[in-house]
């Protein structure tokens, strides 16, 4: 890496005055080829977290994978379980092993840990979302290190978060962290797959994550996990779009976190966008809610939503897909099918079908005087980063 890039990275990270970080560890980092836990990785994590707290006053929240991988060994399963029942059984027995390893490692450093198991419903339900945030803030205030995982023992395909990279992005927004650090079995993002192309070069700094980069990085995860470089870049795009930097770095080094924060020649730093951080509710609408349907709008409606900060009115609606009720999240797309916003509907999908394309007076005659003027009010609507989630 050229020296000026190293200086640039170090200067940027110093300028952020980082006081709280999210560290996400994938299954490929936490488990070895036989799918046993790499306890040395957990011990080095504990040592770094203790050092950061003591010398720099930095709080760390850990988002961990590894429960299913750890449980496979107990269940005697050679391959990654494919059925929901087997995955949940593996998670149930593996989670105890995983947390015991974290507890032992952190206690040796004089730190206590607390476990949070979350599903998508904990982010989609506003009350549960606030409760989760309050729990995390209380743990941190008392010097306890939160260890977060998706609740694989009860999560179904309908309520799964998808992967722990997305979970880490949501937690970053949930508690207003200053940095998302994604530790993986690859030490950075490269111009090409370094396992197949020896001439691949590491990318030290990335100005943003666009659709072409996501497409080129999409691929299957390793045998132990559900993520991959594509999911890490998508998580990075979520948090950087709202003003928080992200780093993708190797998790097997004993100084991974310290080296990143010192601006050393490791990993890939993804710079945040230029806009100010959005309010918590806007982040929740954009990234924690699952859309129950899609409303398509004309070019005029798209323009006023994007540029005018207006509410979505029925006159500009071209069509609706899916079935949703008042209060459900909906995706808003243009006439070409590209989603550019997400919001909470004030109308049901049936009401939208009956009232779309009509002026307010016509709408009231069809749907009644009590129908809200706005299909999605501007206070319940947020514009997505380019390319959506």
VENNORDA-V791213 format. One record per residue. N is the residue number from 0. OMEGA is omega in radians with two decimals (NA if undefined). Layout:
# VENNORDA-V791213
n:N omega:OMEGA
n:N omega:OMEGA
This chain:
# VENNORDA-V791213
n:0 omega:3.12
n:1 omega:-3.10
n:2 omega:-3.09
n:3 omega:3.10
n:4 omega:3.08
n:5 omega:3.13
n:6 omega:-3.12
n:7 omega:3.13
n:8 omega:-3.11
n:9 omega:-3.13
n:10 omega:3.14
n:11 omega:-3.09
n:12 omega:3.09
n:13 omega:-3.09
n:14 omega:-3.10
n:15 omega:-3.12
n:16 omega:-3.04
n:17 omega:3.13
n:18 omega:-3.12
n:19 omega:-3.12
n:20 omega:3.00
n:21 omega:3.09
n:22 omega:3.12
n:23 omega:3.11
n:24 omega:-3.14
n:25 omega:3.14
n:26 omega:3.13
n:27 omega:3.10
n:28 omega:-3.01
n:29 omega:-3.10
n:30 omega:3.13
n:31 omega:-3.03
n:32 omega:3.13
n:33 omega:3.10
n:34 omega:2.92
n:35 omega:-3.12
n:36 omega:2.98
n:37 omega:-3.09
n:38 omega:3.08
n:39 omega:3.10
n:40 omega:3.13
n:41 omega:3.12
n:42 omega:3.12
n:43 omega:3.05
n:44 omega:-3.13
n:45 omega:3.14
n:46 omega:3.14
n:47 omega:3.13
n:48 omega:3.12
n:49 omega:3.12
n:50 omega:3.13
n:51 omega:3.13
n:52 omega:-3.03
n:53 omega:-3.01
n:54 omega:-3.05
n:55 omega:-3.14
n:56 omega:-3.11
n:57 omega:3.07
n:58 omega:-3.12
n:59 omega:2.98
n:60 omega:-3.09
n:61 omega:2.97
n:62 omega:-2.97
n:63 omega:2.89
n:64 omega:2.98
n:65 omega:-3.09
n:66 omega:-3.13
n:67 omega:3.13
n:68 omega:3.12
n:69 omega:-3.12
n:70 omega:3.14
n:71 omega:-3.12
n:72 omega:3.12
n:73 omega:-3.11
n:74 omega:-3.13
n:75 omega:-3.13
n:76 omega:-3.09
n:77 omega:-3.09
n:78 omega:3.10
n:79 omega:-3.11
n:80 omega:-3.07
n:81 omega:-3.13
n:82 omega:3.13
n:83 omega:-3.10
n:84 omega:-3.14
n:85 omega:3.10
n:86 omega:-3.11
n:87 omega:3.09
n:88 omega:3.12
n:89 omega:3.12
n:90 omega:-3.11
n:91 omega:-3.12
n:92 omega:-3.11
n:93 omega:-3.09
n:94 omega:3.13
n:95 omega:3.10
n:96 omega:-3.12
n:97 omega:-3.10
n:98 omega:3.07
n:99 omega:3.14
n:100 omega:3.10
n:101 omega:-3.10
n:102 omega:3.13
n:103 omega:-3.07
n:104 omega:-3.08
n:105 omega:3.12
n:106 omega:3.08
n:107 omega:3.11
n:108 omega:3.10
n:109 omega:-3.11
n:110 omega:3.04
n:111 omega:3.12
n:112 omega:3.05
n:113 omega:-3.06
n:114 omega:3.00
n:115 omega:3.07
n:116 omega:-3.00
n:117 omega:2.97
n:118 omega:-3.14
n:119 omega:-3.12
n:120 omega:3.12
n:121 omega:3.08
n:122 omega:-3.07
n:123 omega:3.10
n:124 omega:-3.01
n:125 omega:-3.12
n:126 omega:3.13
n:127 omega:3.09
n:128 omega:3.14
n:129 omega:3.11
n:130 omega:3.12
n:131 omega:3.12
n:132 omega:3.14
n:133 omega:3.10
n:134 omega:3.13
n:135 omega:3.14
n:136 omega:3.12
n:137 omega:3.11
n:138 omega:-3.12
n:139 omega:3.14
n:140 omega:-3.14
n:141 omega:3.06
n:142 omega:-3.13
n:143 omega:-3.12
n:144 omega:3.11
n:145 omega:3.03
n:146 omega:-3.02
n:147 omega:3.05
n:148 omega:3.00
n:149 omega:-3.12
n:150 omega:-3.09
n:151 omega:-3.10
n:152 omega:-3.13
n:153 omega:-3.05
n:154 omega:3.02
n:155 omega:-3.11
n:156 omega:-3.09
n:157 omega:-3.07
n:158 omega:3.14
n:159 omega:3.05
n:160 omega:3.09
n:161 omega:3.06
n:162 omega:-3.05
n:163 omega:2.99
n:164 omega:3.10
n:165 omega:3.08
n:166 omega:3.14
n:167 omega:3.10
n:168 omega:3.13
n:169 omega:3.12
n:170 omega:3.08
n:171 omega:3.12
n:172 omega:-3.09
n:173 omega:-3.05
n:174 omega:3.07
n:175 omega:3.13
n:176 omega:-3.09
n:177 omega:-3.10
n:178 omega:2.97
n:179 omega:-3.13
n:180 omega:-3.12
n:181 omega:-3.14
n:182 omega:-3.02
n:183 omega:3.11
n:184 omega:2.96
n:185 omega:-2.98
n:186 omega:-3.14
n:187 omega:2.95
n:188 omega:-3.10
n:189 omega:3.11
n:190 omega:3.06
n:191 omega:3.10
n:192 omega:-3.07
n:193 omega:3.12
n:194 omega:-3.13
n:195 omega:-3.09
n:196 omega:-3.12
n:197 omega:-3.12
n:198 omega:3.14
n:199 omega:-3.11
n:200 omega:3.11
n:201 omega:3.10
n:202 omega:-3.05
n:203 omega:-3.11
n:204 omega:3.13
n:205 omega:-3.08
n:206 omega:-3.14
n:207 omega:-3.12
n:208 omega:-3.14
n:209 omega:-3.07
n:210 omega:-3.11
n:211 omega:3.10
n:212 omega:3.09
n:213 omega:3.14
n:214 omega:-3.11
n:215 omega:-3.11
n:216 omega:-3.12
n:217 omega:3.14
n:218 omega:-3.11
n:219 omega:3.08
n:220 omega:3.07
n:221 omega:-3.07
n:222 omega:-3.07
n:223 omega:-2.95
n:224 omega:3.13
n:225 omega:-3.07
n:226 omega:-3.08
n:227 omega:-3.11
n:228 omega:3.12
n:229 omega:-3.14
n:230 omega:3.10
n:231 omega:3.10
n:232 omega:3.10
n:233 omega:3.08
n:234 omega:3.11
n:235 omega:3.13
n:236 omega:3.12
n:237 omega:-3.04
n:238 omega:-3.14
n:239 omega:3.10
n:240 omega:-3.11
n:241 omega:2.97
n:242 omega:-3.14
n:243 omega:3.12
n:244 omega:3.09
n:245 omega:3.08
n:246 omega:2.98
n:247 omega:-3.06
n:248 omega:3.11
n:249 omega:-3.10
n:250 omega:-3.05
n:251 omega:3.08
n:252 omega:3.13
n:253 omega:-3.13
n:254 omega:-3.04
n:255 omega:-3.06
n:256 omega:-3.12
n:257 omega:-3.14
n:258 omega:3.11
n:259 omega:-3.09
n:260 omega:3.07
n:261 omega:3.12
n:262 omega:-3.10
n:263 omega:-3.03
n:264 omega:-3.14
n:265 omega:3.05
n:266 omega:3.11
n:267 omega:3.09
n:268 omega:3.08
n:269 omega:-3.04
n:270 omega:3.13
n:271 omega:3.06
n:272 omega:-3.06
n:273 omega:-3.07
n:274 omega:3.09
n:275 omega:3.11
n:276 omega:3.11
n:277 omega:3.07
n:278 omega:-3.07
n:279 omega:-3.11
n:280 omega:3.12
n:281 omega:3.09
n:282 omega:3.14
n:283 omega:-3.14
n:284 omega:-3.04
n:285 omega:-2.92
n:286 omega:-3.13
n:287 omega:-3.09
n:288 omega:3.04
n:289 omega:-3.12
n:290 omega:3.12
n:291 omega:3.14
n:292 omega:-3.12
n:293 omega:3.04
n:294 omega:3.11
n:295 omega:-3.08
n:296 omega:3.12
n:297 omega:-3.06
n:298 omega:3.14
n:299 omega:3.12
n:300 omega:3.11
n:301 omega:-3.10
n:302 omega:-3.10
n:303 omega:3.09
n:304 omega:-3.10
n:305 omega:-2.99
n:306 omega:-3.03
n:307 omega:-3.12
n:308 omega:-3.06
n:309 omega:3.04
n:310 omega:3.09
n:311 omega:3.13
n:312 omega:-3.07
n:313 omega:-3.05
n:314 omega:-3.08
n:315 omega:-3.08
n:316 omega:-3.14
n:317 omega:-3.08
n:318 omega:-3.14
n:319 omega:3.05
n:320 omega:-3.13
n:321 omega:-3.14
n:322 omega:3.14
n:323 omega:3.11
n:324 omega:3.01
n:325 omega:-3.11
n:326 omega:3.08
n:327 omega:3.05
n:328 omega:3.10
n:329 omega:3.03
n:330 omega:3.12
n:331 omega:-3.08
n:332 omega:3.13
n:333 omega:-3.07
n:334 omega:3.11
n:335 omega:3.06
n:336 omega:-3.12
n:337 omega:3.14
n:338 omega:3.13
n:339 omega:-3.14
n:340 omega:3.04
n:341 omega:-3.11
n:342 omega:3.10
n:343 omega:-3.02
n:344 omega:3.01
n:345 omega:3.11
n:346 omega:2.98
n:347 omega:3.13
n:348 omega:3.13
n:349 omega:3.10
n:350 omega:3.11
n:351 omega:-3.14
n:352 omega:-3.09
n:353 omega:-3.04
n:354 omega:-3.04
n:355 omega:3.12
n:356 omega:-3.05
n:357 omega:3.08
n:358 omega:-3.04
n:359 omega:-3.11
n:360 omega:3.11
n:361 omega:-3.13
n:362 omega:-3.11
n:363 omega:3.13
n:364 omega:-3.13
n:365 omega:-3.00
n:366 omega:3.09
n:367 omega:-3.07
n:368 omega:-3.05
n:369 omega:-3.11
n:370 omega:3.10
n:371 omega:3.13
n:372 omega:-3.07
n:373 omega:3.03
n:374 omega:2.99
n:375 omega:-3.13
n:376 omega:-3.08
n:377 omega:3.10
n:378 omega:-3.14
n:379 omega:-3.07
n:380 omega:3.08
n:381 omega:3.12
n:382 omega:-3.14
n:383 omega:2.97
n:384 omega:-3.12
n:385 omega:3.13
n:386 omega:3.11
n:387 omega:-3.08
n:388 omega:NA
